Amino acid sequence: MDAMTPQSLPAERYGAFLWVRRGVPLALAAAFLFMAFLMPHGFGWWALAAMAMAAMAWPTFKRGEAYLKARRAIIRWDGMWVGLFRPLARLLGQEDVWILSFCGWNNHRVREAFLGARSRRSLILMPHCVQLAKCKAPILEELEKCYDCGLCPVGDYMHGVLEHQWESRITNRSHKAYREAREYRPDLIVAVSCTDRLLKGLIKLPEVPAYVIPLTLPHGMCVDTQFSVPHLFAAMQQLAEPKLGPRPVEGQGSMSAA
């Protein structure tokens, strides 16, 4: 499929995280209520504990504008739940699955918030490791210097960015990406990175809604990584307002790799 062909966003997979994040507090709330009726002399304390557990689950029901307004606190609490159960997930060999389930839940809520009123100031954050390791094109300086050889995803990404005039940053360090985001002050970030860095980014920048897309690592960490270019384009086309007067892409296809 042509990377520029519009398509639907893939379904998010967040069942594991939501079951824990919402299910555990609600189950405890029900258990505490049961104890309150079973032990009437301590009714007040059990009822108070049940209310505390229900309050802990309540943020998972926030949607749309209410979610965006409370996002900083929500991400802080969600991050604590990720960290709490991460050692168990690692022990079971499911650490990436657990983190990606949290990322999927985050994406689901961000999609709900922006599909009705799309972002007016979005920013794409892209890691430098998507560039072919042996390629010398200085894309960190300027994306248009990509050789467009077709050997890595950067060429297709470049065409989309130029045609749609999307604001984008490619960085080789996480702290640089955070600095770029804070300086630009977007109302939506679409970020591509490895699983661990996606989690770190969501927690480090809770004030900015972020839709995240994981890398695949066919050659290990930080070497010739891959990502779904159509997935990225679908996210931008569906969550961000289009820019007026798309810029034509000229001459890039004739370049060859050095």
GILIN-V590040 format. One record per pair of residues at least 24 apart in sequence whose ideal C-beta (glycine too) atoms are under 10 Angstrom apart, sorted by the first residue. I is the first residue (numbers start at 1). GAP is how many residues later the second one is. D is the distance in Angstrom with one decimal. If there is no record, write none. Layout:
i->I gap->GAP d->D
i->I gap->GAP d->D
//
This chain:
i->1 gap->229 d->6.3
i->2 gap->154 d->9.0
i->2 gap->227 d->9.9
i->2 gap->228 d->8.3
i->2 gap->231 d->9.9
i->3 gap->150 d->8.4
i->3 gap->152 d->9.4
i->3 gap->153 d->4.3
i->3 gap->154 d->8.3
i->3 gap->156 d->7.8
i->3 gap->157 d->7.0
i->3 gap->225 d->9.0
i->3 gap->226 d->4.3
i->3 gap->227 d->5.4
i->3 gap->228 d->9.7
i->3 gap->229 d->8.8
i->3 gap->230 d->6.4
i->4 gap->152 d->7.7
i->4 gap->155 d->7.0
i->4 gap->156 d->6.3
i->4 gap->159 d->7.5
i->4 gap->160 d->9.3
i->4 gap->225 d->8.8
i->4 gap->226 d->8.4
i->4 gap->229 d->6.6
i->4 gap->233 d->9.7
i->5 gap->225 d->7.1
i->5 gap->228 d->8.3
i->5 gap->229 d->9.4
i->6 gap->224 d->8.9
i->6 gap->227 d->7.4
i->6 gap->228 d->6.8
i->6 gap->231 d->5.5
i->6 gap->232 d->8.4
i->7 gap->223 d->5.7
i->7 gap->224 d->8.5
i->7 gap->226 d->8.0
i->7 gap->227 d->5.1
i->7 gap->230 d->8.8
i->7 gap->231 d->9.4
i->8 gap->226 d->6.6
i->8 gap->230 d->7.9
i->9 gap->98 d->8.2
i->9 gap->102 d->6.6
i->9 gap->106 d->9.3
i->9 gap->202 d->8.6
i->9 gap->221 d->9.9
i->9 gap->222 d->7.3
i->9 gap->225 d->5.1
i->9 gap->226 d->6.2
i->9 gap->228 d->9.4
i->9 gap->229 d->6.1
i->9 gap->230 d->8.4
i->10 gap->94 d->9.7
i->10 gap->97 d->9.5
i->10 gap->203 d->9.8
i->10 gap->218 d->8.3
i->10 gap->220 d->9.5
i->10 gap->221 d->6.5
i->10 gap->224 d->8.1
i->10 gap->225 d->9.9
i->11 gap->93 d->8.8
i->11 gap->97 d->9.0
i->12 gap->88 d->9.6
i->12 gap->89 d->9.1
i->12 gap->91 d->8.4
i->12 gap->92 d->3.9
i->12 gap->93 d->7.2
i->12 gap->94 d->8.7
i->12 gap->95 d->4.9
i->12 gap->96 d->4.4
i->12 gap->97 d->9.3
i->12 gap->98 d->9.7
i->12 gap->99 d->7.5
i->12 gap->199 d->9.9
i->13 gap->84 d->8.8
i->13 gap->87 d->7.2
i->13 gap->88 d->6.5
i->13 gap->90 d->9.3
i->13 gap->91 d->4.8
i->13 gap->92 d->9.1
i->13 gap->94 d->9.6
i->13 gap->95 d->9.4
i->14 gap->86 d->8.8
i->14 gap->87 d->5.3
i->14 gap->88 d->7.4
i->14 gap->89 d->8.1
i->14 gap->90 d->3.7
i->14 gap->91 d->3.6
i->14 gap->92 d->8.1
i->14 gap->93 d->7.8
i->14 gap->94 d->5.7
i->14 gap->95 d->9.2
i->15 gap->86 d->6.9
i->15 gap->89 d->8.5
i->15 gap->90 d->8.9
i->16 gap->69 d->9.3
i->16 gap->73 d->8.7
i->16 gap->78 d->8.2
i->16 gap->81 d->6.9
i->16 gap->82 d->6.4
i->16 gap->84 d->9.1
i->16 gap->85 d->4.2
i->16 gap->86 d->8.7
i->16 gap->88 d->9.0
i->16 gap->89 d->9.2
i->17 gap->43 d->9.8
i->17 gap->61 d->8.0
i->17 gap->64 d->7.6
i->17 gap->65 d->7.5
i->17 gap->68 d->8.7
i->17 gap->80 d->9.7
i->17 gap->81 d->7.1
i->17 gap->82 d->8.8
i->17 gap->83 d->8.9
i->17 gap->84 d->3.9
i->17 gap->85 d->4.6
i->17 gap->86 d->8.6
i->17 gap->87 d->7.3
i->17 gap->88 d->4.9
i->17 gap->89 d->9.0
i->18 gap->42 d->6.9
i->18 gap->83 d->7.8
i->18 gap->84 d->9.2
i->18 gap->86 d->8.9
i->18 gap->87 d->5.6
i->18 gap->90 d->8.8
i->19 gap->82 d->9.0
i->20 gap->61 d->6.5
i->20 gap->62 d->9.3
i->20 gap->64 d->8.9
i->20 gap->65 d->6.0
i->20 gap->68 d->9.9
i->20 gap->69 d->9.9
i->20 gap->78 d->8.8
i->20 gap->81 d->8.7
i->20 gap->82 d->9.5
i->21 gap->35 d->9.1
i->21 gap->36 d->7.8
i->21 gap->38 d->9.0
i->21 gap->39 d->5.8
i->21 gap->56 d->8.4
i->21 gap->57 d->6.4
i->21 gap->59 d->9.9
i->21 gap->60 d->5.1
i->21 gap->61 d->8.7
i->21 gap->64 d->9.2
i->21 gap->80 d->9.5
i->21 gap->81 d->8.2
i->21 gap->84 d->7.4
i->22 gap->34 d->9.2
i->22 gap->35 d->5.1
i->22 gap->36 d->9.4
i->22 gap->37 d->9.3
i->22 gap->38 d->4.4
i->22 gap->39 d->8.0
i->22 gap->59 d->9.9
i->22 gap->83 d->9.6
i->23 gap->34 d->8.3
i->23 gap->37 d->9.5
i->24 gap->29 d->8.5
i->24 gap->32 d->8.8
i->24 gap->33 d->8.3
i->24 gap->57 d->8.4
i->24 gap->60 d->9.8
i->24 gap->61 d->9.2
i->25 gap->25 d->9.9
i->25 gap->27 d->8.7
i->25 gap->28 d->4.4
i->25 gap->29 d->7.0
i->25 gap->30 d->8.4
i->25 gap->31 d->4.3
i->25 gap->32 d->4.0
i->25 gap->33 d->8.8
i->25 gap->35 d->8.6
i->25 gap->56 d->9.5
i->26 gap->24 d->9.9
i->26 gap->27 d->7.1
i->26 gap->28 d->7.1
i->26 gap->30 d->9.0
i->26 gap->31 d->5.1
i->26 gap->32 d->9.9
i->26 gap->34 d->9.3
i->27 gap->26 d->8.4
i->27 gap->30 d->9.5
i->28 gap->24 d->9.0
i->28 gap->25 d->4.4
i->28 gap->26 d->9.2
i->28 gap->28 d->8.5
i->28 gap->29 d->9.1
i->29 gap->24 d->3.8
i->29 gap->25 d->4.6
i->29 gap->26 d->9.0
i->29 gap->27 d->8.4
i->29 gap->28 d->7.2
i->30 gap->24 d->9.3
i->56 gap->25 d->9.4
i->60 gap->45 d->8.4
i->60 gap->49 d->9.1
i->62 gap->47 d->8.0
i->62 gap->51 d->9.8
i->63 gap->46 d->7.2
i->63 gap->49 d->5.6
i->63 gap->50 d->7.5
i->64 gap->45 d->8.9
i->64 gap->48 d->6.2
i->64 gap->49 d->5.4
i->64 gap->50 d->9.4
i->64 gap->51 d->9.6
i->64 gap->52 d->7.1
i->64 gap->53 d->8.7
i->65 gap->48 d->7.2
i->65 gap->51 d->9.3
i->65 gap->52 d->8.4
i->66 gap->47 d->9.2
i->67 gap->42 d->5.5
i->67 gap->43 d->8.5
i->67 gap->45 d->7.4
i->67 gap->46 d->5.7
i->67 gap->142 d->8.6
i->68 gap->41 d->9.0
i->68 gap->42 d->8.7
i->68 gap->44 d->10.0
i->68 gap->45 d->5.3
i->68 gap->46 d->8.9
i->68 gap->49 d->9.9
i->68 gap->119 d->9.0
i->68 gap->120 d->10.0
i->68 gap->141 d->6.2
i->71 gap->35 d->9.5
i->71 gap->38 d->8.5
i->71 gap->39 d->8.9
i->71 gap->42 d->8.7
i->71 gap->135 d->6.3
i->71 gap->136 d->7.2
i->71 gap->137 d->8.5
i->71 gap->138 d->6.2
i->71 gap->139 d->9.6
i->72 gap->133 d->9.7
i->72 gap->134 d->4.6
i->72 gap->135 d->5.3
i->72 gap->136 d->9.5
i->73 gap->133 d->8.1
i->74 gap->32 d->9.3
i->74 gap->35 d->8.3
i->74 gap->132 d->7.9
i->75 gap->27 d->9.9
i->75 gap->31 d->7.7
i->75 gap->127 d->6.1
i->75 gap->128 d->6.5
i->75 gap->129 d->9.7
i->75 gap->130 d->8.8
i->75 gap->131 d->3.7
i->75 gap->132 d->8.7
i->75 gap->134 d->9.6
i->75 gap->135 d->9.3
i->76 gap->127 d->7.8
i->76 gap->130 d->6.2
i->78 gap->24 d->6.5
i->78 gap->27 d->7.5
i->78 gap->28 d->7.6
i->78 gap->31 d->9.8
i->78 gap->124 d->8.4
i->78 gap->125 d->8.7
i->78 gap->128 d->9.2
i->79 gap->120 d->7.8
i->79 gap->121 d->9.7
i->79 gap->123 d->7.3
i->79 gap->124 d->4.5
i->79 gap->125 d->9.8
i->79 gap->127 d->7.9
i->80 gap->123 d->9.6
i->82 gap->117 d->6.6
i->82 gap->120 d->9.1
i->82 gap->121 d->8.3
i->83 gap->116 d->9.2
i->83 gap->120 d->9.0
i->86 gap->113 d->8.9
i->95 gap->100 d->8.2
i->95 gap->101 d->8.8
i->96 gap->98 d->9.3
i->96 gap->99 d->4.9
i->96 gap->100 d->8.4
i->96 gap->118 d->8.5
i->97 gap->98 d->9.3
i->98 gap->97 d->9.6
i->98 gap->101 d->9.7
i->99 gap->95 d->10.0
i->99 gap->96 d->5.1
i->99 gap->97 d->7.1
i->99 gap->99 d->7.3
i->99 gap->100 d->5.0
i->99 gap->101 d->10.0
i->99 gap->103 d->9.7
i->99 gap->115 d->9.0
i->100 gap->95 d->6.0
i->100 gap->98 d->8.2
i->100 gap->99 d->9.1
i->100 gap->112 d->9.2
i->100 gap->114 d->6.2
i->102 gap->93 d->9.9
i->102 gap->96 d->9.1
i->102 gap->97 d->6.9
i->102 gap->100 d->7.9
i->102 gap->110 d->9.8
i->103 gap->88 d->9.9
i->103 gap->92 d->7.6
i->103 gap->95 d->5.5
i->103 gap->96 d->7.1
i->103 gap->98 d->10.0
i->103 gap->99 d->7.2
i->103 gap->107 d->9.4
i->103 gap->108 d->9.4
i->103 gap->109 d->5.1
i->103 gap->110 d->8.9
i->103 gap->111 d->7.0
i->104 gap->108 d->9.1
i->104 gap->110 d->9.8
i->106 gap->92 d->8.9
i->106 gap->93 d->9.6
i->106 gap->96 d->6.0
i->106 gap->103 d->8.7
i->106 gap->104 d->7.3
i->106 gap->105 d->8.0
i->106 gap->106 d->6.7
i->107 gap->103 d->8.7
i->107 gap->104 d->5.4
i->107 gap->105 d->6.4
i->107 gap->106 d->8.6
i->107 gap->128 d->8.7
i->107 gap->132 d->9.9
i->108 gap->103 d->9.9
i->109 gap->100 d->8.5
i->109 gap->102 d->9.9
i->110 gap->78 d->7.5
i->110 gap->79 d->9.4
i->110 gap->80 d->9.5
i->110 gap->99 d->5.0
i->110 gap->100 d->6.8
i->110 gap->101 d->5.0
i->110 gap->102 d->8.7
i->110 gap->125 d->9.4
i->110 gap->129 d->7.5
i->111 gap->98 d->10.0
i->111 gap->100 d->7.0
i->111 gap->124 d->8.6
i->111 gap->127 d->7.8
i->111 gap->128 d->6.9
i->113 gap->75 d->9.0
i->113 gap->96 d->6.5
i->113 gap->126 d->9.0
i->114 gap->73 d->8.9
i->114 gap->74 d->6.3
i->114 gap->95 d->7.3
i->114 gap->97 d->8.0
i->114 gap->121 d->9.6
i->114 gap->124 d->8.1
i->114 gap->125 d->4.4
i->114 gap->126 d->7.8
i->114 gap->127 d->9.8
i->115 gap->123 d->6.6
i->115 gap->124 d->7.0
i->117 gap->124 d->9.2
i->118 gap->69 d->9.8
i->118 gap->70 d->8.4
i->118 gap->118 d->9.8
i->118 gap->119 d->9.5
i->118 gap->120 d->7.7
i->118 gap->121 d->5.9
i->118 gap->122 d->5.6
i->118 gap->123 d->4.8
i->118 gap->124 d->8.6
i->119 gap->67 d->7.5
i->119 gap->68 d->5.2
i->119 gap->69 d->3.6
i->119 gap->70 d->9.2
i->119 gap->71 d->8.9
i->119 gap->90 d->8.1
i->119 gap->92 d->9.4
i->119 gap->117 d->9.0
i->119 gap->120 d->5.8
i->119 gap->121 d->4.5
i->119 gap->122 d->6.4
i->120 gap->66 d->9.4
i->120 gap->67 d->6.3
i->120 gap->68 d->8.7
i->120 gap->120 d->7.9
i->120 gap->121 d->5.2
i->121 gap->46 d->7.9
i->121 gap->63 d->7.9
i->121 gap->64 d->7.2
i->121 gap->65 d->5.1
i->121 gap->66 d->4.9
i->121 gap->67 d->7.4
i->121 gap->119 d->8.7
i->121 gap->120 d->8.8
i->122 gap->44 d->7.1
i->122 gap->45 d->6.7
i->122 gap->46 d->9.6
i->122 gap->62 d->9.7
i->122 gap->64 d->5.7
i->122 gap->65 d->7.1
i->122 gap->66 d->4.4
i->122 gap->67 d->7.3
i->122 gap->68 d->6.4
i->122 gap->87 d->9.8
i->122 gap->89 d->9.2
i->122 gap->113 d->9.3
i->122 gap->114 d->6.8
i->122 gap->117 d->7.1
i->122 gap->118 d->4.0
i->122 gap->119 d->8.0
i->122 gap->121 d->10.0
i->123 gap->43 d->8.4
i->123 gap->44 d->5.1
i->123 gap->45 d->7.2
i->123 gap->46 d->6.8
i->123 gap->54 d->9.8
i->123 gap->57 d->7.7
i->123 gap->58 d->6.2
i->123 gap->60 d->10.0
i->123 gap->61 d->5.3
i->123 gap->62 d->8.9
i->123 gap->63 d->3.9
i->123 gap->64 d->9.0
i->123 gap->65 d->7.4
i->123 gap->66 d->5.4
i->123 gap->67 d->7.4
i->123 gap->68 d->8.8
i->123 gap->85 d->8.5
i->123 gap->87 d->9.5
i->123 gap->117 d->9.4
i->124 gap->33 d->8.5
i->124 gap->36 d->9.3
i->124 gap->37 d->7.2
i->124 gap->42 d->5.8
i->124 gap->43 d->6.9
i->124 gap->44 d->4.1
i->124 gap->45 d->7.1
i->124 gap->46 d->8.9
i->124 gap->62 d->9.4
i->124 gap->64 d->9.8
i->124 gap->65 d->7.7
i->124 gap->66 d->5.0
i->124 gap->67 d->7.6
i->124 gap->68 d->7.7
i->124 gap->89 d->9.8
i->124 gap->108 d->7.3
i->124 gap->111 d->9.0
i->124 gap->112 d->7.1
i->124 gap->116 d->9.3
i->125 gap->43 d->7.8
i->125 gap->44 d->5.6
i->125 gap->45 d->8.3
i->125 gap->46 d->7.2
i->125 gap->49 d->9.6
i->125 gap->51 d->9.7
i->125 gap->52 d->4.9
i->125 gap->53 d->9.0
i->125 gap->55 d->7.2
i->125 gap->56 d->6.5
i->125 gap->59 d->9.8
i->125 gap->61 d->9.4
i->125 gap->64 d->6.0
i->125 gap->65 d->7.4
i->125 gap->66 d->4.4
i->125 gap->67 d->7.0
i->125 gap->68 d->7.5
i->125 gap->72 d->10.0
i->125 gap->76 d->7.7
i->125 gap->80 d->9.6
i->125 gap->85 d->8.4
i->125 gap->87 d->9.4
i->126 gap->27 d->9.2
i->126 gap->28 d->8.5
i->126 gap->31 d->7.0
i->126 gap->35 d->9.2
i->126 gap->42 d->6.4
i->126 gap->43 d->6.9
i->126 gap->44 d->4.7
i->126 gap->45 d->7.7
i->126 gap->51 d->8.7
i->126 gap->64 d->9.2
i->126 gap->65 d->8.0
i->126 gap->66 d->5.3
i->126 gap->67 d->8.4
i->126 gap->87 d->9.7
i->126 gap->101 d->8.5
i->126 gap->106 d->8.6
i->127 gap->43 d->7.4
i->127 gap->44 d->6.9
i->127 gap->45 d->7.3
i->127 gap->46 d->9.2
i->127 gap->47 d->8.6
i->127 gap->50 d->7.8
i->127 gap->64 d->9.0
i->127 gap->65 d->6.6
i->127 gap->66 d->5.3
i->127 gap->67 d->7.7
i->127 gap->70 d->7.5
i->127 gap->88 d->7.2
i->127 gap->95 d->7.9
i->127 gap->98 d->7.1
i->127 gap->100 d->9.0
i->128 gap->26 d->9.6
i->128 gap->42 d->5.7
i->128 gap->43 d->6.4
i->128 gap->44 d->3.9
i->128 gap->45 d->8.6
i->128 gap->48 d->9.7
i->128 gap->94 d->8.6
i->128 gap->97 d->9.6
i->129 gap->41 d->9.9
i->129 gap->43 d->7.8
i->129 gap->63 d->10.0
i->129 gap->64 d->9.0
i->129 gap->65 d->8.3
i->129 gap->86 d->7.6
i->129 gap->88 d->9.0
i->129 gap->90 d->9.7
i->129 gap->92 d->8.0
i->129 gap->93 d->4.5
i->129 gap->94 d->6.7
i->129 gap->95 d->7.5
i->129 gap->96 d->4.7
i->129 gap->97 d->9.8
i->130 gap->24 d->6.0
i->130 gap->27 d->7.5
i->130 gap->40 d->8.0
i->130 gap->62 d->7.2
i->130 gap->63 d->9.7
i->130 gap->85 d->7.3
i->130 gap->94 d->8.3
i->130 gap->95 d->5.5
i->130 gap->96 d->7.3
i->130 gap->97 d->6.3
i->130 gap->99 d->9.6
i->131 gap->26 d->9.9
i->131 gap->39 d->8.0
i->131 gap->41 d->9.6
i->131 gap->93 d->8.4
i->131 gap->94 d->9.1
i->132 gap->91 d->9.6
i->132 gap->92 d->6.0
i->132 gap->125 d->8.3
i->133 gap->86 d->8.1
i->133 gap->89 d->8.8
i->133 gap->90 d->5.5
i->133 gap->91 d->5.4
i->133 gap->92 d->9.6
i->134 gap->90 d->8.8
i->134 gap->123 d->9.1
i->135 gap->89 d->9.6
i->135 gap->122 d->6.7
i->135 gap->123 d->8.0
i->136 gap->121 d->8.6
i->136 gap->122 d->5.5
i->137 gap->118 d->9.0
i->137 gap->120 d->7.9
i->137 gap->121 d->7.3
i->139 gap->31 d->5.8
i->140 gap->29 d->9.6
i->140 gap->30 d->6.0
i->140 gap->31 d->7.4
i->140 gap->32 d->6.5
i->140 gap->36 d->9.6
i->141 gap->29 d->9.6
i->142 gap->28 d->9.7
i->143 gap->25 d->6.7
i->143 gap->26 d->9.2
i->143 gap->27 d->6.5
i->144 gap->105 d->9.3
i->144 gap->107 d->9.8
i->144 gap->108 d->7.6
i->145 gap->110 d->9.3
i->146 gap->24 d->9.8
i->146 gap->106 d->7.4
i->146 gap->109 d->7.9
i->146 gap->111 d->9.8
i->147 gap->105 d->8.8
i->147 gap->108 d->5.0
i->147 gap->109 d->6.5
i->147 gap->110 d->4.6
i->147 gap->111 d->6.4
i->148 gap->101 d->9.4
i->148 gap->103 d->9.2
i->148 gap->104 d->4.5
i->148 gap->105 d->6.0
i->148 gap->106 d->8.3
i->148 gap->107 d->5.0
i->148 gap->108 d->8.5
i->148 gap->109 d->8.7
i->149 gap->106 d->7.4
i->149 gap->107 d->6.4
i->149 gap->108 d->3.9
i->149 gap->109 d->9.2
i->150 gap->103 d->9.3
i->150 gap->107 d->9.0
i->151 gap->73 d->9.1
i->151 gap->106 d->6.9
i->152 gap->72 d->6.9
i->152 gap->73 d->9.0
i->152 gap->74 d->8.0
i->152 gap->105 d->10.0
i->153 gap->39 d->9.2
i->153 gap->62 d->9.9
i->153 gap->72 d->8.8
i->153 gap->73 d->6.4
i->153 gap->74 d->6.1
i->153 gap->75 d->8.6
i->153 gap->76 d->5.3
i->153 gap->79 d->8.9
i->154 gap->75 d->9.5
i->155 gap->74 d->9.4
i->155 gap->97 d->7.3
i->155 gap->98 d->8.6
i->155 gap->100 d->9.0
i->156 gap->73 d->4.6
i->156 gap->74 d->8.9
i->156 gap->76 d->9.3
i->156 gap->77 d->8.6
i->157 gap->35 d->9.0
i->157 gap->70 d->8.7
i->157 gap->72 d->5.9
i->157 gap->75 d->7.1
i->157 gap->76 d->8.8
i->158 gap->91 d->8.0
i->158 gap->94 d->6.8
i->159 gap->70 d->9.4
i->159 gap->74 d->9.8
i->159 gap->90 d->5.2
i->159 gap->93 d->6.8
i->159 gap->94 d->8.6
i->160 gap->69 d->7.3
i->160 gap->70 d->9.7
i->160 gap->72 d->7.5
i->160 gap->73 d->5.3
i->160 gap->76 d->7.6
i->160 gap->77 d->9.3
i->160 gap->89 d->9.1
i->161 gap->71 d->9.8
i->161 gap->72 d->9.8
i->161 gap->75 d->9.1
i->161 gap->86 d->9.4
i->161 gap->88 d->9.3
i->162 gap->84 d->8.9
i->162 gap->85 d->5.6
i->162 gap->86 d->8.2
i->162 gap->87 d->4.8
i->162 gap->88 d->9.1
i->162 gap->90 d->7.9
i->163 gap->70 d->9.9
i->163 gap->80 d->9.8
i->163 gap->83 d->5.4
i->163 gap->84 d->6.3
i->163 gap->85 d->7.1
i->163 gap->86 d->5.5
i->164 gap->69 d->8.3
i->164 gap->72 d->6.9
i->164 gap->73 d->7.9
i->164 gap->76 d->8.8
i->164 gap->78 d->6.7
i->164 gap->79 d->6.3
i->164 gap->82 d->5.8
i->164 gap->83 d->8.0
i->165 gap->77 d->8.7
i->165 gap->78 d->4.1
i->165 gap->79 d->8.6
i->165 gap->80 d->7.9
i->165 gap->81 d->6.5
i->165 gap->82 d->5.5
i->166 gap->24 d->8.7
i->166 gap->66 d->9.5
i->166 gap->67 d->9.3
i->166 gap->70 d->5.8
i->166 gap->71 d->9.8
i->166 gap->74 d->7.5
i->166 gap->76 d->9.5
i->166 gap->77 d->7.6
i->167 gap->73 d->9.4
i->167 gap->76 d->9.2
i->168 gap->68 d->9.6
i->172 gap->50 d->9.0
i->174 gap->26 d->6.5
i->174 gap->27 d->7.0
i->174 gap->30 d->7.9
i->175 gap->29 d->9.0
i->177 gap->24 d->7.2
i->177 gap->27 d->9.3
i->177 gap->28 d->9.0
i->178 gap->26 d->5.7
i->178 gap->27 d->6.2
i->178 gap->30 d->9.9
i->181 gap->24 d->6.0
i->181 gap->26 d->9.9
i->181 gap->27 d->6.3
i->181 gap->29 d->8.8
i->182 gap->25 d->9.1
i->182 gap->26 d->8.5
i->184 gap->24 d->9.7
i->186 gap->24 d->9.1
i->186 gap->54 d->9.6
i->187 gap->53 d->9.3
i->188 gap->47 d->9.4
i->188 gap->48 d->9.4
i->188 gap->51 d->6.2
i->188 gap->52 d->6.4
i->188 gap->53 d->9.9
i->190 gap->41 d->9.8
i->190 gap->42 d->6.6
i->190 gap->43 d->9.9
i->190 gap->45 d->5.1
i->190 gap->46 d->6.1
i->190 gap->49 d->7.2
i->190 gap->50 d->7.7
i->191 gap->41 d->9.8
i->191 gap->44 d->9.9
i->192 gap->33 d->9.0
i->192 gap->35 d->5.0
i->192 gap->36 d->9.0
i->192 gap->37 d->9.6
i->192 gap->39 d->9.0
i->192 gap->40 d->6.5
i->192 gap->43 d->9.8
i->193 gap->32 d->9.0
i->193 gap->34 d->8.9
i->194 gap->27 d->6.6
i->194 gap->28 d->7.9
i->194 gap->31 d->7.3
i->194 gap->33 d->9.9
i->196 gap->25 d->9.1
i->197 gap->24 d->9.9
i->209 gap->30 d->9.2
i->211 gap->24 d->5.2
i->211 gap->25 d->9.1
i->211 gap->27 d->9.6
i->211 gap->28 d->6.2
i->211 gap->29 d->9.6
//
